[in-house]
Amino acid sequence: MFEEFIWKNKFDMAYLPVLQKKLCFEGECAGNEFLNYGVLLTLATIISTYGVIAGSTATVIGAMIIAPMMTPIMASTLAIVLGDTKRAG
């Protein structure tokens, strides 16, 4: 059953350009993406700082949910897997 799941759910290489566009901040929309990333990161920093000062674990966890840290991690992983040293840098 597990082997059948693996063979039927292979990665479609036709989806690769779409995946790269979603994860890598390049092209004409790069400025917008960096602005959105910066705003979310700033808000998460403010919220988490308040949570630390107030001693509220729930507030710090809420800030982690807002923080957009998964996109750079996934983009770096994709670049490493593809062997794209320029993007990985």
Backbone bond lengths (Angstrom), bond angles and torsions (degrees), N, CA, C in turn:
res aa  C-N    CA-C-N  psi(-1)  N-CA   C-N-CA  omega(-1)  CA-C   N-CA-C  phi
1 M - - - 1.434 - - 1.534 110.98 -
2 F 1.335 117.77 -45.56 1.457 121.06 179.40 1.526 110.74 -65.29
3 E 1.320 116.60 -40.41 1.467 120.59 179.28 1.530 110.56 -63.08
4 E 1.320 116.76 -39.67 1.468 120.97 177.89 1.533 110.31 -64.20
5 F 1.319 116.93 -39.51 1.458 121.25 177.58 1.528 110.89 -61.35
6 I 1.324 116.81 -43.35 1.469 121.54 -179.65 1.529 110.76 -64.43
7 W 1.304 117.72 -44.38 1.466 120.54 -176.32 1.527 112.45 -70.86
8 K 1.306 118.11 -31.93 1.467 120.57 -178.66 1.523 112.45 -82.33
9 N 1.318 118.60 -21.22 1.462 122.05 -174.55 1.517 112.08 -111.54
10 K 1.311 116.81 54.03 1.460 121.04 177.48 1.525 110.06 -80.69
11 F 1.321 115.55 157.17 1.464 121.26 177.86 1.519 109.11 -73.98
12 D 1.320 116.72 130.45 1.453 122.51 178.30 1.533 108.60 -87.90
13 M 1.329 116.53 116.21 1.469 120.71 -176.87 1.530 112.33 -64.33
14 A 1.322 118.04 -19.30 1.465 120.41 177.27 1.531 110.73 -67.87
15 Y 1.328 117.51 -20.94 1.464 122.46 179.88 1.528 112.37 -83.70
16 L 1.323 118.09 -10.94 1.464 122.15 -175.84 1.531 113.49 -57.88
17 P 1.344 120.80 -47.00 1.476 118.79 178.44 1.534 112.99 -60.90
18 V 1.320 117.13 -36.36 1.467 120.62 178.35 1.524 109.74 -65.76
19 L 1.318 116.94 -43.31 1.463 122.21 179.28 1.528 110.92 -63.06
20 Q 1.332 116.87 -43.53 1.464 120.71 178.82 1.526 110.82 -64.15
21 K 1.329 117.28 -38.98 1.464 120.05 -179.62 1.527 111.10 -66.24
22 K 1.348 117.06 -36.48 1.461 120.65 -179.31 1.526 112.12 -73.09
23 L 1.321 118.05 -32.50 1.459 121.13 -173.48 1.529 114.27 -96.85
24 C 1.317 118.04 -29.63 1.465 121.12 -174.16 1.527 110.05 -103.87
25 F 1.323 116.34 128.60 1.457 121.35 -178.38 1.524 108.96 -84.40
26 E 1.323 116.27 88.88 1.465 121.97 -179.60 1.526 109.50 -138.34
27 G 1.312 116.07 164.91 1.456 120.52 174.57 1.518 112.46 84.59
28 E 1.340 114.00 -159.94 1.462 119.83 -173.96 1.527 113.54 -71.28
29 C 1.312 118.69 -20.67 1.468 121.57 -178.71 1.531 112.85 -94.67
30 A 1.318 118.53 4.58 1.465 121.24 -174.89 1.528 112.24 -61.52
31 G 1.320 117.89 -39.76 1.465 120.77 -179.73 1.516 112.01 -61.87
32 N 1.326 116.25 -43.90 1.464 121.74 177.77 1.514 111.46 -62.27
33 E 1.320 116.57 -43.30 1.463 121.29 -178.34 1.534 110.69 -64.70
34 F 1.326 116.82 -42.42 1.462 120.35 178.59 1.529 110.95 -65.56
35 L 1.325 117.31 -37.74 1.455 121.02 178.08 1.530 110.34 -64.68
36 N 1.323 117.23 -47.37 1.469 120.95 178.27 1.530 110.86 -59.89
37 Y 1.319 116.28 -43.54 1.470 121.39 179.56 1.526 110.71 -61.69
38 G 1.322 116.19 -45.06 1.463 121.01 -179.20 1.518 112.52 -64.63
39 V 1.331 117.01 -41.34 1.463 120.75 179.48 1.528 110.28 -65.10
40 L 1.329 117.45 -46.59 1.468 120.35 179.51 1.525 111.62 -63.07
41 L 1.316 116.64 -40.37 1.459 120.10 179.74 1.531 111.05 -66.28
42 T 1.326 116.48 -39.76 1.461 120.50 177.92 1.531 111.29 -64.51
43 L 1.325 116.78 -45.06 1.463 120.24 177.85 1.526 111.52 -62.18
44 A 1.326 116.85 -42.20 1.463 119.95 178.76 1.522 110.92 -63.66
45 T 1.323 117.16 -37.22 1.464 121.06 178.64 1.527 111.31 -65.81
46 I 1.329 116.15 -43.77 1.474 120.18 179.29 1.529 110.37 -63.35
47 I 1.328 116.51 -45.67 1.467 120.24 -178.59 1.525 111.41 -65.09
48 S 1.327 116.66 -42.93 1.466 118.86 -178.99 1.529 111.46 -68.91
49 T 1.326 117.59 -34.90 1.462 120.44 176.30 1.525 110.45 -63.00
50 Y 1.319 116.43 -44.21 1.449 120.30 176.29 1.532 110.41 -60.55
51 G 1.331 116.66 -42.15 1.459 120.54 -179.91 1.512 112.56 -63.21
52 V 1.326 117.27 -38.93 1.470 120.85 178.38 1.521 110.59 -68.07
53 I 1.332 116.14 -44.17 1.469 120.11 -179.83 1.530 110.67 -64.00
54 A 1.343 116.78 -41.04 1.460 121.36 -178.42 1.526 112.49 -80.34
55 G 1.310 116.82 -11.06 1.460 120.29 -179.15 1.523 112.57 73.42
56 S 1.328 116.41 29.46 1.460 121.45 -176.63 1.529 110.50 -104.48
57 T 1.313 115.51 106.83 1.465 120.58 178.67 1.521 111.13 -63.65
58 A 1.323 117.15 -39.24 1.470 120.79 -179.02 1.527 111.48 -62.13
59 T 1.327 117.38 -37.00 1.463 120.87 179.26 1.524 110.75 -67.97
60 V 1.311 117.54 -39.29 1.471 120.88 178.11 1.526 109.85 -65.49
61 I 1.315 117.20 -41.21 1.464 120.65 177.39 1.526 110.40 -64.63
62 G 1.325 116.97 -38.83 1.460 120.58 176.08 1.521 111.64 -61.66
63 A 1.322 117.16 -38.18 1.470 120.89 177.30 1.522 110.69 -65.28
64 M 1.328 117.04 -35.06 1.465 120.36 177.60 1.525 111.13 -64.59
65 I 1.319 116.46 -33.45 1.462 120.10 178.63 1.520 110.47 -68.98
66 I 1.313 117.75 -36.85 1.466 121.89 179.48 1.526 111.52 -73.30
67 A 1.321 117.22 -34.09 1.468 121.55 -175.07 1.530 111.23 -59.65
68 P 1.320 117.27 130.07 1.471 121.45 -177.04 1.527 112.63 -89.48
69 M 1.310 118.13 46.63 1.461 120.48 -172.89 1.533 114.11 -81.99
70 M 1.317 118.23 -17.30 1.463 119.15 -178.05 1.530 112.39 -71.12
71 T 1.330 118.01 -31.90 1.465 119.83 -178.77 1.520 111.90 -61.60
72 P 1.349 120.91 -49.07 1.463 119.33 178.05 1.525 112.56 -64.90
73 I 1.328 117.05 -34.58 1.468 119.57 179.27 1.526 110.05 -65.97
74 M 1.334 117.47 -45.16 1.469 120.72 179.69 1.528 111.36 -67.94
75 A 1.340 117.29 -37.17 1.463 120.28 178.74 1.530 110.64 -66.10
76 S 1.325 117.45 -40.56 1.468 120.69 177.45 1.522 111.01 -64.79
77 T 1.320 116.38 -41.63 1.454 120.59 178.45 1.523 110.95 -62.91
78 L 1.329 117.57 -44.19 1.466 121.33 178.27 1.521 110.72 -60.90
79 A 1.336 117.30 -43.56 1.465 120.96 -179.98 1.522 111.33 -63.49
80 I 1.332 117.21 -40.10 1.470 120.60 178.98 1.520 110.74 -66.81
81 V 1.326 116.61 -43.69 1.467 120.75 -179.71 1.531 110.73 -63.08
82 L 1.332 116.45 -39.89 1.473 120.41 -179.44 1.529 112.29 -79.88
83 G 1.327 117.22 -11.08 1.460 120.56 -177.86 1.523 112.86 74.36
84 D 1.301 117.93 24.84 1.459 123.41 -179.76 1.534 108.57 -89.22
85 T 1.321 116.20 91.67 1.465 121.15 -174.17 1.532 112.35 -67.20
86 K 1.323 117.87 -30.53 1.459 120.54 179.55 1.527 110.41 -64.06
87 R 1.337 116.90 -47.99 1.462 120.77 178.66 1.518 111.96 -70.59
88 A 1.308 117.56 -36.31 1.469 120.87 -179.37 1.528 110.45 -64.73
89 G 1.323 116.84 -32.92 1.478 121.23 178.44 1.492 111.04 -69.16
